[in-house]
Amino acid sequence: MSSTNHKYDILSKTSSLKGTRIFINEDLIPEDQAELRKEVQKVNEARKEGKWAIIKNRKVVIRDKNQKDNNK
C-alpha cells in the first residue's frame, strides 16, 4: 500500500464483502501474528465464561453481557 491511511480505508470496507467468499485481512509480521493469537485466546476464554468480548484495534475488550457501553 502507498500509505497507512489507504490500507485502513480498504480494510474498513471489508464488511461489504459479507456473504461472498472473498476476504481481506491485514498482513502481519510473525511477532504480530503471535500477539494476535494470544489476544484471540483471551477473547475465547472470556466468551466461554459468558462474557461479551471482541478485539478492537488490536486490543481485547471484555465486558459482562449486561454491561452497557459508555463510549457511545
mmCIF file as Biopython writes it, N, C-alpha, C and O atoms, coordinates in Angstrom:
data_model
#
loop_
_atom_site.group_PDB
_atom_site.id
_atom_site.type_symbol
_atom_site.label_atom_id
_atom_site.label_alt_id
_atom_site.label_comp_id
_atom_site.label_asym_id
_atom_site.label_entity_id
_atom_site.label_seq_id
_atom_site.pdbx_PDB_ins_code
_atom_site.Cartn_x
_atom_site.Cartn_y
_atom_site.Cartn_z
_atom_site.occupancy
_atom_site.B_iso_or_equiv
_atom_site.auth_seq_id
_atom_site.auth_asym_id
_atom_site.pdbx_PDB_model_num
ATOM 1   N N  . MET A ? 1  ? 0.840   -1.179  0.000  1.0 0.0 1  A 1 
ATOM 2   C CA . MET A ? 1  ? 0.000   0.000   0.000  1.0 0.0 1  A 1 
ATOM 3   C C  . MET A ? 1  ? 0.881   1.237   0.000  1.0 0.0 1  A 1 
ATOM 4   O O  . MET A ? 1  ? 1.996   1.225   0.523  1.0 0.0 1  A 1 
ATOM 5   N N  . SER A ? 2  ? 0.374   2.288   -0.585 1.0 0.0 2  A 1 
ATOM 6   C CA . SER A ? 2  ? 1.148   3.521   -0.662 1.0 0.0 2  A 1 
ATOM 7   C C  . SER A ? 2  ? 1.157   4.287   0.656  1.0 0.0 2  A 1 
ATOM 8   O O  . SER A ? 2  ? 2.081   5.059   0.914  1.0 0.0 2  A 1 
ATOM 9   N N  . SER A ? 3  ? 0.138   4.083   1.493  1.0 0.0 3  A 1 
ATOM 10  C CA . SER A ? 3  ? 0.106   4.760   2.787  1.0 0.0 3  A 1 
ATOM 11  C C  . SER A ? 3  ? -0.713  3.937   3.777  1.0 0.0 3  A 1 
ATOM 12  O O  . SER A ? 3  ? -1.525  3.095   3.395  1.0 0.0 3  A 1 
ATOM 13  N N  . THR A ? 4  ? -0.481  4.201   5.034  1.0 0.0 4  A 1 
ATOM 14  C CA . THR A ? 4  ? -1.238  3.519   6.080  1.0 0.0 4  A 1 
ATOM 15  C C  . THR A ? 4  ? -2.710  3.882   6.007  1.0 0.0 4  A 1 
ATOM 16  O O  . THR A ? 4  ? -3.572  3.027   6.205  1.0 0.0 4  A 1 
ATOM 17  N N  . ASN A ? 5  ? -3.001  5.134   5.725  1.0 0.0 5  A 1 
ATOM 18  C CA . ASN A ? 5  ? -4.402  5.563   5.614  1.0 0.0 5  A 1 
ATOM 19  C C  . ASN A ? 5  ? -5.123  4.811   4.503  1.0 0.0 5  A 1 
ATOM 20  O O  . ASN A ? 5  ? -6.278  4.419   4.662  1.0 0.0 5  A 1 
ATOM 21  N N  . HIS A ? 6  ? -4.449  4.612   3.389  1.0 0.0 6  A 1 
ATOM 22  C CA . HIS A ? 6  ? -5.042  3.878   2.270  1.0 0.0 6  A 1 
ATOM 23  C C  . HIS A ? 6  ? -5.323  2.435   2.684  1.0 0.0 6  A 1 
ATOM 24  O O  . HIS A ? 6  ? -6.370  1.882   2.347  1.0 0.0 6  A 1 
ATOM 25  N N  . LYS A ? 7  ? -4.395  1.831   3.408  1.0 0.0 7  A 1 
ATOM 26  C CA . LYS A ? 7  ? -4.572  0.456   3.878  1.0 0.0 7  A 1 
ATOM 27  C C  . LYS A ? 7  ? -5.791  0.349   4.791  1.0 0.0 7  A 1 
ATOM 28  O O  . LYS A ? 7  ? -6.622  -0.542  4.615  1.0 0.0 7  A 1 
ATOM 29  N N  . TYR A ? 8  ? -5.903  1.252   5.761  1.0 0.0 8  A 1 
ATOM 30  C CA . TYR A ? 8  ? -7.027  1.200   6.690  1.0 0.0 8  A 1 
ATOM 31  C C  . TYR A ? 8  ? -8.347  1.548   6.011  1.0 0.0 8  A 1 
ATOM 32  O O  . TYR A ? 8  ? -9.400  1.063   6.425  1.0 0.0 8  A 1 
ATOM 33  N N  . ASP A ? 9  ? -8.304  2.370   4.986  1.0 0.0 9  A 1 
ATOM 34  C CA . ASP A ? 9  ? -9.512  2.671   4.218  1.0 0.0 9  A 1 
ATOM 35  C C  . ASP A ? 9  ? -10.037 1.409   3.544  1.0 0.0 9  A 1 
ATOM 36  O O  . ASP A ? 9  ? -11.238 1.140   3.560  1.0 0.0 9  A 1 
ATOM 37  N N  . ILE A ? 10 ? -9.139  0.647   2.958  1.0 0.0 10 A 1 
ATOM 38  C CA . ILE A ? 10 ? -9.530  -0.614  2.311  1.0 0.0 10 A 1 
ATOM 39  C C  . ILE A ? 10 ? -10.036 -1.617  3.349  1.0 0.0 10 A 1 
ATOM 40  O O  . ILE A ? 10 ? -11.069 -2.254  3.141  1.0 0.0 10 A 1 
ATOM 41  N N  . LEU A ? 11 ? -9.326  -1.759  4.451  1.0 0.0 11 A 1 
ATOM 42  C CA . LEU A ? 11 ? -9.733  -2.712  5.478  1.0 0.0 11 A 1 
ATOM 43  C C  . LEU A ? 11 ? -11.083 -2.347  6.091  1.0 0.0 11 A 1 
ATOM 44  O O  . LEU A ? 11 ? -11.841 -3.234  6.482  1.0 0.0 11 A 1 
ATOM 45  N N  . SER A ? 12 ? -11.391 -1.061  6.181  1.0 0.0 12 A 1 
ATOM 46  C CA . SER A ? 12 ? -12.674 -0.648  6.762  1.0 0.0 12 A 1 
ATOM 47  C C  . SER A ? 12 ? -13.852 -1.002  5.870  1.0 0.0 12 A 1 
ATOM 48  O O  . SER A ? 12 ? -14.984 -1.068  6.349  1.0 0.0 12 A 1 
ATOM 49  N N  . LYS A ? 13 ? -13.612 -1.229  4.590  1.0 0.0 13 A 1 
ATOM 50  C CA . LYS A ? 13 ? -14.690 -1.536  3.652  1.0 0.0 13 A 1 
ATOM 51  C C  . LYS A ? 13 ? -14.892 -3.034  3.440  1.0 0.0 13 A 1 
ATOM 52  O O  . LYS A ? 13 ? -15.685 -3.437  2.588  1.0 0.0 13 A 1 
ATOM 53  N N  . THR A ? 14 ? -14.184 -3.860  4.206  1.0 0.0 14 A 1 
ATOM 54  C CA . THR A ? 14 ? -14.297 -5.303  4.011  1.0 0.0 14 A 1 
ATOM 55  C C  . THR A ? 14 ? -15.662 -5.851  4.414  1.0 0.0 14 A 1 
ATOM 56  O O  . THR A ? 14 ? -16.041 -6.940  3.982  1.0 0.0 14 A 1 
ATOM 57  N N  . SER A ? 15 ? -16.406 -5.108  5.238  1.0 0.0 15 A 1 
ATOM 58  C CA . SER A ? 15 ? -17.728 -5.600  5.630  1.0 0.0 15 A 1 
ATOM 59  C C  . SER A ? 15 ? -18.660 -5.717  4.429  1.0 0.0 15 A 1 
ATOM 60  O O  . SER A ? 15 ? -19.624 -6.481  4.471  1.0 0.0 15 A 1 
ATOM 61  N N  . SER A ? 16 ? -18.389 -4.978  3.369  1.0 0.0 16 A 1 
ATOM 62  C CA . SER A ? 16 ? -19.237 -5.067  2.177  1.0 0.0 16 A 1 
ATOM 63  C C  . SER A ? 16 ? -19.038 -6.398  1.441  1.0 0.0 16 A 1 
ATOM 64  O O  . SER A ? 16 ? -19.793 -6.721  0.524  1.0 0.0 16 A 1 
ATOM 65  N N  . LEU A ? 17 ? -18.035 -7.155  1.841  1.0 0.0 17 A 1 
ATOM 66  C CA . LEU A ? 17 ? -17.787 -8.460  1.220  1.0 0.0 17 A 1 
ATOM 67  C C  . LEU A ? 17 ? -18.519 -9.591  1.927  1.0 0.0 17 A 1 
ATOM 68  O O  . LEU A ? 17 ? -18.401 -10.748 1.523  1.0 0.0 17 A 1 
ATOM 69  N N  . LYS A ? 18 ? -19.281 -9.273  2.988  1.0 0.0 18 A 1 
ATOM 70  C CA . LYS A ? 18 ? -20.015 -10.310 3.714  1.0 0.0 18 A 1 
ATOM 71  C C  . LYS A ? 18 ? -20.919 -11.077 2.773  1.0 0.0 18 A 1 
ATOM 72  O O  . LYS A ? 18 ? -21.568 -10.502 1.900  1.0 0.0 18 A 1 
ATOM 73  N N  . GLY A ? 19 ? -20.950 -12.375 2.962  1.0 0.0 19 A 1 
ATOM 74  C CA . GLY A ? 19 ? -21.784 -13.218 2.118  1.0 0.0 19 A 1 
ATOM 75  C C  . GLY A ? 19 ? -21.072 -13.689 0.867  1.0 0.0 19 A 1 
ATOM 76  O O  . GLY A ? 19 ? -21.563 -14.573 0.164  1.0 0.0 19 A 1 
ATOM 77  N N  . THR A ? 20 ? -19.936 -13.115 0.590  1.0 0.0 20 A 1 
ATOM 78  C CA . THR A ? 20 ? -19.143 -13.575 -0.550 1.0 0.0 20 A 1 
ATOM 79  C C  . THR A ? 20 ? -18.063 -14.507 -0.010 1.0 0.0 20 A 1 
ATOM 80  O O  . THR A ? 20 ? -17.926 -14.664 1.203  1.0 0.0 20 A 1 
ATOM 81  N N  . ARG A ? 21 ? -17.332 -15.098 -0.867 1.0 0.0 21 A 1 
ATOM 82  C CA . ARG A ? 21 ? -16.247 -15.974 -0.422 1.0 0.0 21 A 1 
ATOM 83  C C  . ARG A ? 21 ? -14.915 -15.242 -0.521 1.0 0.0 21 A 1 
ATOM 84  O O  . ARG A ? 21 ? -13.859 -15.863 -0.638 1.0 0.0 21 A 1 
ATOM 85  N N  . ILE A ? 22 ? -14.976 -13.931 -0.473 1.0 0.0 22 A 1 
ATOM 86  C CA . ILE A ? 22 ? -13.783 -13.096 -0.569 1.0 0.0 22 A 1 
ATOM 87  C C  . ILE A ? 22 ? -13.533 -12.457 0.796  1.0 0.0 22 A 1 
ATOM 88  O O  . ILE A ? 22 ? -14.466 -11.979 1.440  1.0 0.0 22 A 1 
ATOM 89  N N  . PHE A ? 23 ? -12.292 -12.448 1.229  1.0 0.0 23 A 1 
ATOM 90  C CA . PHE A ? 23 ? -11.970 -11.787 2.480  1.0 0.0 23 A 1 
ATOM 91  C C  . PHE A ? 23 ? -10.614 -11.106 2.366  1.0 0.0 23 A 1 
ATOM 92  O O  . PHE A ? 23 ? -9.762  -11.490 1.565  1.0 0.0 23 A 1 
ATOM 93  N N  . ILE A ? 24 ? -10.448 -10.087 3.191  1.0 0.0 24 A 1 
ATOM 94  C CA . ILE A ? 24 ? -9.195  -9.336  3.217  1.0 0.0 24 A 1 
ATOM 95  C C  . ILE A ? 24 ? -8.786  -9.197  4.678  1.0 0.0 24 A 1 
ATOM 96  O O  . ILE A ? 24 ? -9.570  -8.735  5.507  1.0 0.0 24 A 1 
ATOM 97  N N  . ASN A ? 25 ? -7.575  -9.593  4.986  1.0 0.0 25 A 1 
ATOM 98  C CA . ASN A ? 25 ? -7.028  -9.438  6.323  1.0 0.0 25 A 1 
ATOM 99  C C  . ASN A ? 25 ? -5.740  -8.644  6.234  1.0 0.0 25 A 1 
ATOM 100 O O  . ASN A ? 25 ? -5.066  -8.621  5.204  1.0 0.0 25 A 1 
ATOM 101 N N  . GLU A ? 26 ? -5.420  -8.000  7.329  1.0 0.0 26 A 1 
ATOM 102 C CA . GLU A ? 26 ? -4.170  -7.261  7.403  1.0 0.0 26 A 1 
ATOM 103 C C  . GLU A ? 26 ? -3.007  -8.248  7.408  1.0 0.0 26 A 1 
ATOM 104 O O  . GLU A ? 26 ? -3.058  -9.263  8.101  1.0 0.0 26 A 1 
ATOM 105 N N  . ASP A ? 27 ? -1.973  -7.959  6.649  1.0 0.0 27 A 1 
ATOM 106 C CA . ASP A ? 27 ? -0.786  -8.798  6.614  1.0 0.0 27 A 1 
ATOM 107 C C  . ASP A ? 27 ? 0.079   -8.444  7.811  1.0 0.0 27 A 1 
ATOM 108 O O  . ASP A ? 27 ? 0.495   -7.295  7.962  1.0 0.0 27 A 1 
ATOM 109 N N  . LEU A ? 28 ? 0.351   -9.425  8.662  1.0 0.0 28 A 1 
ATOM 110 C CA . LEU A ? 28 ? 1.088   -9.180  9.892  1.0 0.0 28 A 1 
ATOM 111 C C  . LEU A ? 28 ? 2.439   -9.881  9.878  1.0 0.0 28 A 1 
ATOM 112 O O  . LEU A ? 28 ? 2.595   -10.946 9.281  1.0 0.0 28 A 1 
ATOM 113 N N  . ILE A ? 29 ? 3.411   -9.269  10.543 1.0 0.0 29 A 1 
ATOM 114 C CA . ILE A ? 29 ? 4.702   -9.921  10.716 1.0 0.0 29 A 1 
ATOM 115 C C  . ILE A ? 29 ? 4.526   -11.020 11.757 1.0 0.0 29 A 1 
ATOM 116 O O  . ILE A ? 29 ? 3.576   -10.968 12.539 1.0 0.0 29 A 1 
ATOM 117 N N  . PRO A ? 30 ? 5.416   -12.018 11.789 1.0 0.0 30 A 1 
ATOM 118 C CA . PRO A ? 30 ? 5.246   -13.148 12.710 1.0 0.0 30 A 1 
ATOM 119 C C  . PRO A ? 30 ? 5.056   -12.756 14.180 1.0 0.0 30 A 1 
ATOM 120 O O  . PRO A ? 30 ? 4.281   -13.398 14.889 1.0 0.0 30 A 1 
ATOM 121 N N  . GLU A ? 31 ? 5.737   -11.733 14.637 1.0 0.0 31 A 1 
ATOM 122 C CA . GLU A ? 31 ? 5.584   -11.309 16.037 1.0 0.0 31 A 1 
ATOM 123 C C  . GLU A ? 31 ? 4.177   -10.789 16.305 1.0 0.0 31 A 1 
ATOM 124 O O  . GLU A ? 31 ? 3.596   -11.065 17.355 1.0 0.0 31 A 1 
ATOM 125 N N  . ASP A ? 32 ? 3.630   -10.033 15.351 1.0 0.0 32 A 1 
ATOM 126 C CA . ASP A ? 32 ? 2.265   -9.527  15.497 1.0 0.0 32 A 1 
ATOM 127 C C  . ASP A ? 32 ? 1.248   -10.655 15.399 1.0 0.0 32 A 1 
ATOM 128 O O  . ASP A ? 32 ? 0.222   -10.623 16.079 1.0 0.0 32 A 1 
ATOM 129 N N  . GLN A ? 33 ? 1.520   -11.652 14.561 1.0 0.0 33 A 1 
ATOM 130 C CA . GLN A ? 33 ? 0.628   -12.806 14.452 1.0 0.0 33 A 1 
ATOM 131 C C  . GLN A ? 33 ? 0.562   -13.543 15.782 1.0 0.0 33 A 1 
ATOM 132 O O  . GLN A ? 33 ? -0.517  -13.938 16.224 1.0 0.0 33 A 1 
ATOM 133 N N  . ALA A ? 34 ? 1.727   -13.730 16.429 1.0 0.0 34 A 1 
ATOM 134 C CA . ALA A ? 34 ? 1.762   -14.418 17.722 1.0 0.0 34 A 1 
ATOM 135 C C  . ALA A ? 34 ? 0.988   -13.631 18.775 1.0 0.0 34 A 1 
ATOM 136 O O  . ALA A ? 34 ? 0.257   -14.217 19.573 1.0 0.0 34 A 1 
ATOM 137 N N  . GLU A ? 35 ? 1.142   -12.315 18.782 1.0 0.0 35 A 1 
ATOM 138 C CA . GLU A ? 35 ? 0.416   -11.474 19.732 1.0 0.0 35 A 1 
ATOM 139 C C  . GLU A ? 35 ? -1.087  -11.542 19.486 1.0 0.0 35 A 1 
ATOM 140 O O  . GLU A ? 35 ? -1.869  -11.595 20.435 1.0 0.0 35 A 1 
ATOM 141 N N  . LEU A ? 36 ? -1.493  -11.539 18.225 1.0 0.0 36 A 1 
ATOM 142 C CA . LEU A ? 36 ? -2.916  -11.624 17.896 1.0 0.0 36 A 1 
ATOM 143 C C  . LEU A ? 36 ? -3.497  -12.964 18.340 1.0 0.0 36 A 1 
ATOM 144 O O  . LEU A ? 36 ? -4.626  -13.020 18.826 1.0 0.0 36 A 1 
ATOM 145 N N  . ARG A ? 37 ? -2.733  -14.042 18.174 1.0 0.0 37 A 1 
ATOM 146 C CA . ARG A ? 37 ? -3.201  -15.354 18.636 1.0 0.0 37 A 1 
ATOM 147 C C  . ARG A ? 37 ? -3.467  -15.338 20.142 1.0 0.0 37 A 1 
ATOM 148 O O  . ARG A ? 37 ? -4.456  -15.912 20.599 1.0 0.0 37 A 1 
ATOM 149 N N  . LYS A ? 38 ? -2.597  -14.686 20.915 1.0 0.0 38 A 1 
ATOM 150 C CA . LYS A ? 38 ? -2.795  -14.579 22.362 1.0 0.0 38 A 1 
ATOM 151 C C  . LYS A ? 38 ? -4.070  -13.803 22.674 1.0 0.0 38 A 1 
ATOM 152 O O  . LYS A ? 38 ? -4.824  -14.167 23.577 1.0 0.0 38 A 1 
ATOM 153 N N  . GLU A ? 39 ? -4.301  -12.739 21.927 1.0 0.0 39 A 1 
ATOM 154 C CA . GLU A ? 39 ? -5.493  -11.920 22.145 1.0 0.0 39 A 1 
ATOM 155 C C  . GLU A ? 39 ? -6.763  -12.715 21.812 1.0 0.0 39 A 1 
ATOM 156 O O  . GLU A ? 39 ? -7.766  -12.610 22.519 1.0 0.0 39 A 1 
ATOM 157 N N  . VAL A ? 40 ? -6.716  -13.497 20.750 1.0 0.0 40 A 1 
ATOM 158 C CA . VAL A ? 40 ? -7.865  -14.330 20.370 1.0 0.0 40 A 1 
ATOM 159 C C  . VAL A ? 40 ? -8.150  -15.351 21.465 1.0 0.0 40 A 1 
ATOM 160 O O  . VAL A ? 40 ? -9.313  -15.629 21.759 1.0 0.0 40 A 1 
ATOM 161 N N  . GLN A ? 41 ? -7.110  -15.911 22.069 1.0 0.0 41 A 1 
ATOM 162 C CA . GLN A ? 41 ? -7.301  -16.860 23.167 1.0 0.0 41 A 1 
ATOM 163 C C  . GLN A ? 41 ? -8.006  -16.188 24.350 1.0 0.0 41 A 1 
ATOM 164 O O  . GLN A ? 41 ? -8.885  -16.787 24.969 1.0 0.0 41 A 1 
ATOM 165 N N  . LYS A ? 42 ? -7.623  -14.953 24.662 1.0 0.0 42 A 1 
ATOM 166 C CA . LYS A ? 42 ? -8.272  -14.214 25.748 1.0 0.0 42 A 1 
ATOM 167 C C  . LYS A ? 42 ? -9.751  -14.011 25.451 1.0 0.0 42 A 1 
ATOM 168 O O  . LYS A ? 42 ? -10.595 -14.174 26.331 1.0 0.0 42 A 1 
ATOM 169 N N  . VAL A ? 43 ? -10.060 -13.655 24.214 1.0 0.0 43 A 1 
ATOM 170 C CA . VAL A ? 43 ? -11.458 -13.443 23.812 1.0 0.0 43 A 1 
ATOM 171 C C  . VAL A ? 43 ? -12.245 -14.748 23.933 1.0 0.0 43 A 1 
ATOM 172 O O  . VAL A ? 43 ? -13.353 -14.760 24.469 1.0 0.0 43 A 1 
ATOM 173 N N  . ASN A ? 44 ? -11.679 -15.834 23.440 1.0 0.0 44 A 1 
ATOM 174 C CA . ASN A ? 44 ? -12.371 -17.125 23.506 1.0 0.0 44 A 1 
ATOM 175 C C  . ASN A ? 44 ? -12.617 -17.561 24.945 1.0 0.0 44 A 1 
ATOM 176 O O  . ASN A ? 44 ? -13.686 -18.086 25.255 1.0 0.0 44 A 1 
ATOM 177 N N  . GLU A ? 45 ? -11.642 -17.349 25.828 1.0 0.0 45 A 1 
ATOM 178 C CA . GLU A ? 45 ? -11.822 -17.703 27.241 1.0 0.0 45 A 1 
ATOM 179 C C  . GLU A ? 45 ? -12.921 -16.865 27.879 1.0 0.0 45 A 1 
ATOM 180 O O  . GLU A ? 45 ? -13.744 -17.385 28.633 1.0 0.0 45 A 1 
ATOM 181 N N  . ALA A ? 46 ? -12.936 -15.568 27.580 1.0 0.0 46 A 1 
ATOM 182 C CA . ALA A ? 46 ? -13.966 -14.685 28.137 1.0 0.0 46 A 1 
ATOM 183 C C  . ALA A ? 46 ? -15.346 -15.094 27.637 1.0 0.0 46 A 1 
ATOM 184 O O  . ALA A ? 46 ? -16.308 -15.075 28.405 1.0 0.0 46 A 1 
ATOM 185 N N  . ARG A ? 47 ? -15.458 -15.458 26.378 1.0 0.0 47 A 1 
ATOM 186 C CA . ARG A ? 47 ? -16.750 -15.876 25.833 1.0 0.0 47 A 1 
ATOM 187 C C  . ARG A ? 47 ? -17.226 -17.173 26.466 1.0 0.0 47 A 1 
ATOM 188 O O  . ARG A ? 47 ? -18.425 -17.356 26.679 1.0 0.0 47 A 1 
ATOM 189 N N  . LYS A ? 48 ? -16.296 -18.078 26.770 1.0 0.0 48 A 1 
ATOM 190 C CA . LYS A ? 48 ? -16.674 -19.321 27.454 1.0 0.0 48 A 1 
ATOM 191 C C  . LYS A ? 48 ? -17.218 -19.030 28.844 1.0 0.0 48 A 1 
ATOM 192 O O  . LYS A ? 48 ? -18.049 -19.779 29.358 1.0 0.0 48 A 1 
ATOM 193 N N  . GLU A ? 49 ? -16.752 -17.941 29.456 1.0 0.0 49 A 1 
ATOM 194 C CA . GLU A ? 49 ? -17.233 -17.527 30.776 1.0 0.0 49 A 1 
ATOM 195 C C  . GLU A ? 49 ? -18.544 -16.759 30.685 1.0 0.0 49 A 1 
ATOM 196 O O  . GLU A ? 49 ? -19.068 -16.301 31.701 1.0 0.0 49 A 1 
ATOM 197 N N  . GLY A ? 50 ? -19.076 -16.614 29.482 1.0 0.0 50 A 1 
ATOM 198 C CA . GLY A ? 50 ? -20.354 -15.942 29.289 1.0 0.0 50 A 1 
ATOM 199 C C  . GLY A ? 50 ? -20.246 -14.438 29.156 1.0 0.0 50 A 1 
ATOM 200 O O  . GLY A ? 50 ? -21.244 -13.732 29.300 1.0 0.0 50 A 1 
ATOM 201 N N  . LYS A ? 51 ? -19.063 -13.939 28.887 1.0 0.0 51 A 1 
ATOM 202 C CA . LYS A ? 51 ? -18.868 -12.502 28.751 1.0 0.0 51 A 1 
ATOM 203 C C  . LYS A ? 51 ? -18.881 -12.103 27.277 1.0 0.0 51 A 1 
ATOM 204 O O  . LYS A ? 51 ? -18.697 -12.928 26.383 1.0 0.0 51 A 1 
ATOM 205 N N  . TRP A ? 52 ? -19.103 -10.820 27.060 1.0 0.0 52 A 1 
ATOM 206 C CA . TRP A ? 52 ? -19.043 -10.238 25.718 1.0 0.0 52 A 1 
ATOM 207 C C  . TRP A ? 52 ? -17.600 -9.838  25.491 1.0 0.0 52 A 1 
ATOM 208 O O  . TRP A ? 52 ? -17.023 -9.126  26.313 1.0 0.0 52 A 1 
ATOM 209 N N  . ALA A ? 53 ? -17.005 -10.280 24.395 1.0 0.0 53 A 1 
ATOM 210 C CA . ALA A ? 53 ? -15.592 -9.981  24.146 1.0 0.0 53 A 1 
ATOM 211 C C  . ALA A ? 53 ? -15.330 -9.850  22.655 1.0 0.0 53 A 1 
ATOM 212 O O  . ALA A ? 53 ? -15.838 -10.626 21.844 1.0 0.0 53 A 1 
ATOM 213 N N  . ILE A ? 54 ? -14.520 -8.846  22.310 1.0 0.0 54 A 1 
ATOM 214 C CA . ILE A ? 54 ? -14.099 -8.626  20.925 1.0 0.0 54 A 1 
ATOM 215 C C  . ILE A ? 54 ? -12.661 -8.117  20.925 1.0 0.0 54 A 1 
ATOM 216 O O  . ILE A ? 54 ? -12.115 -7.744  21.963 1.0 0.0 54 A 1 
ATOM 217 N N  . ILE A ? 55 ? -12.070 -8.112  19.748 1.0 0.0 55 A 1 
ATOM 218 C CA . ILE A ? 55 ? -10.786 -7.456  19.550 1.0 0.0 55 A 1 
ATOM 219 C C  . ILE A ? 55 ? -11.063 -6.229  18.700 1.0 0.0 55 A 1 
ATOM 220 O O  . ILE A ? 55 ? -11.608 -6.331  17.601 1.0 0.0 55 A 1 
ATOM 221 N N  . LYS A ? 56 ? -10.684 -5.072  19.214 1.0 0.0 56 A 1 
ATOM 222 C CA . LYS A ? 56 ? -10.914 -3.810  18.516 1.0 0.0 56 A 1 
ATOM 223 C C  . LYS A ? 56 ? -9.599  -3.042  18.496 1.0 0.0 56 A 1 
ATOM 224 O O  . LYS A ? 56 ? -9.026  -2.739  19.542 1.0 0.0 56 A 1 
ATOM 225 N N  . ASN A ? 57 ? -9.138  -2.738  17.308 1.0 0.0 57 A 1 
ATOM 226 C CA . ASN A ? 57 ? -7.864  -2.028  17.157 1.0 0.0 57 A 1 
ATOM 227 C C  . ASN A ? 57 ? -6.727  -2.759  17.871 1.0 0.0 57 A 1 
ATOM 228 O O  . ASN A ? 57 ? -5.892  -2.151  18.541 1.0 0.0 57 A 1 
ATOM 229 N N  . ARG A ? 58 ? -6.721  -4.076  17.706 1.0 0.0 58 A 1 
ATOM 230 C CA . ARG A ? 58 ? -5.695  -4.955  18.282 1.0 0.0 58 A 1 
ATOM 231 C C  . ARG A ? 58 ? -5.690  -4.980  19.804 1.0 0.0 58 A 1 
ATOM 232 O O  . ARG A ? 58 ? -4.690  -5.365  20.409 1.0 0.0 58 A 1 
ATOM 233 N N  . LYS A ? 59 ? -6.777  -4.581  20.424 1.0 0.0 59 A 1 
ATOM 234 C CA . LYS A ? 59 ? -6.919  -4.625  21.874 1.0 0.0 59 A 1 
ATOM 235 C C  . LYS A ? 59 ? -8.155  -5.443  22.217 1.0 0.0 59 A 1 
ATOM 236 O O  . LYS A ? 59 ? -9.168  -5.379  21.520 1.0 0.0 59 A 1 
ATOM 237 N N  . VAL A ? 60 ? -8.064  -6.210  23.293 1.0 0.0 60 A 1 
ATOM 238 C CA . VAL A ? 60 ? -9.191  -7.016  23.742 1.0 0.0 60 A 1 
ATOM 239 C C  . VAL A ? 60 ? -10.127 -6.139  24.564 1.0 0.0 60 A 1 
ATOM 240 O O  . VAL A ? 60 ? -9.690  -5.404  25.450 1.0 0.0 60 A 1 
ATOM 241 N N  . VAL A ? 61 ? -11.422 -6.226  24.258 1.0 0.0 61 A 1 
ATOM 242 C CA . VAL A ? 61 ? -12.453 -5.525  25.018 1.0 0.0 61 A 1 
ATOM 243 C C  . VAL A ? 61 ? -13.367 -6.603  25.581 1.0 0.0 61 A 1 
ATOM 244 O O  . VAL A ? 61 ? -13.983 -7.361  24.832 1.0 0.0 61 A 1 
ATOM 245 N N  . ILE A ? 62 ? -13.450 -6.667  26.919 1.0 0.0 62 A 1 
ATOM 246 C CA . ILE A ? 62 ? -14.267 -7.685  27.586 1.0 0.0 62 A 1 
ATOM 247 C C  . ILE A ? 62 ? -15.211 -6.981  28.552 1.0 0.0 62 A 1 
ATOM 248 O O  . ILE A ? 62 ? -14.796 -6.129  29.338 1.0 0.0 62 A 1 
ATOM 249 N N  . ARG A ? 63 ? -16.489 -7.352  28.482 1.0 0.0 63 A 1 
ATOM 250 C CA . ARG A ? 63 ? -17.499 -6.812  29.394 1.0 0.0 63 A 1 
ATOM 251 C C  . ARG A ? 63 ? -18.474 -7.920  29.752 1.0 0.0 63 A 1 
ATOM 252 O O  . ARG A ? 63 ? -18.591 -8.922  29.047 1.0 0.0 63 A 1 
ATOM 253 N N  . ASP A ? 64 ? -19.171 -7.719  30.863 1.0 0.0 64 A 1 
ATOM 254 C CA . ASP A ? 64 ? -20.292 -8.593  31.162 1.0 0.0 64 A 1 
ATOM 255 C C  . ASP A ? 64 ? -21.353 -8.338  30.112 1.0 0.0 64 A 1 
ATOM 256 O O  . ASP A ? 64 ? -21.472 -7.220  29.610 1.0 0.0 64 A 1 
ATOM 257 N N  . LYS A ? 65 ? -22.121 -9.353  29.775 1.0 0.0 65 A 1 
ATOM 258 C CA . LYS A ? 65 ? -23.105 -9.199  28.697 1.0 0.0 65 A 1 
ATOM 259 C C  . LYS A ? 65 ? -24.158 -8.143  29.001 1.0 0.0 65 A 1 
ATOM 260 O O  . LYS A ? 65 ? -24.695 -7.531  28.078 1.0 0.0 65 A 1 
ATOM 261 N N  . ASN A ? 66 ? -24.467 -7.916  30.277 1.0 0.0 66 A 1 
ATOM 262 C CA . ASN A ? 66 ? -25.498 -6.936  30.613 1.0 0.0 66 A 1 
ATOM 263 C C  . ASN A ? 66 ? -24.924 -5.543  30.844 1.0 0.0 66 A 1 
ATOM 264 O O  . ASN A ? 66 ? -25.682 -4.610  31.108 1.0 0.0 66 A 1 
ATOM 265 N N  . GLN A ? 67 ? -23.613 -5.376  30.753 1.0 0.0 67 A 1 
ATOM 266 C CA . GLN A ? 67 ? -22.972 -4.076  30.919 1.0 0.0 67 A 1 
ATOM 267 C C  . GLN A ? 67 ? -23.110 -3.264  29.636 1.0 0.0 67 A 1 
ATOM 268 O O  . GLN A ? 67 ? -22.887 -3.786  28.544 1.0 0.0 67 A 1 
ATOM 269 N N  . LYS A ? 68 ? -23.476 -1.988  29.762 1.0 0.0 68 A 1 
ATOM 270 C CA . LYS A ? 68 ? -23.656 -1.123  28.601 1.0 0.0 68 A 1 
ATOM 271 C C  . LYS A ? 68 ? -22.343 -0.445  28.258 1.0 0.0 68 A 1 
ATOM 272 O O  . LYS A ? 68 ? -21.485 -0.238  29.116 1.0 0.0 68 A 1 
ATOM 273 N N  . ASP A ? 69 ? -22.206 -0.106  26.990 1.0 0.0 69 A 1 
ATOM 274 C CA . ASP A ? 69 ? -21.025 0.606   26.501 1.0 0.0 69 A 1 
ATOM 275 C C  . ASP A ? 69 ? -21.196 2.081   26.778 1.0 0.0 69 A 1 
ATOM 276 O O  . ASP A ? 69 ? -22.116 2.710   26.254 1.0 0.0 69 A 1 
ATOM 277 N N  . ASN A ? 70 ? -20.320 2.645   27.599 1.0 0.0 70 A 1 
ATOM 278 C CA . ASN A ? 70 ? -20.408 4.068   27.943 1.0 0.0 70 A 1 
ATOM 279 C C  . ASN A ? 70 ? -19.697 4.951   26.943 1.0 0.0 70 A 1 
ATOM 280 O O  . ASN A ? 70 ? -19.719 6.174   27.083 1.0 0.0 70 A 1 
ATOM 281 N N  . ASN A ? 71 ? -19.061 4.365   25.930 1.0 0.0 71 A 1 
ATOM 282 C CA . ASN A ? 71 ? -18.309 5.142   24.958 1.0 0.0 71 A 1 
ATOM 283 C C  . ASN A ? 71 ? -19.168 5.635   23.806 1.0 0.0 71 A 1 
ATOM 284 O O  . ASN A ? 71 ? -18.665 6.361   22.948 1.0 0.0 71 A 1 
ATOM 285 N N  . LYS A ? 72 ? -20.429 5.275   23.752 1.0 0.0 72 A 1 
ATOM 286 C CA . LYS A ? 72 ? -21.283 5.666   22.623 1.0 0.0 72 A 1 
ATOM 287 C C  . LYS A ? 72 ? -21.903 7.011   22.859 1.0 0.0 72 A 1 
ATOM 288 O O  . LYS A ? 72 ? -22.653 7.502   22.016 1.0 0.0 72 A 1 
#
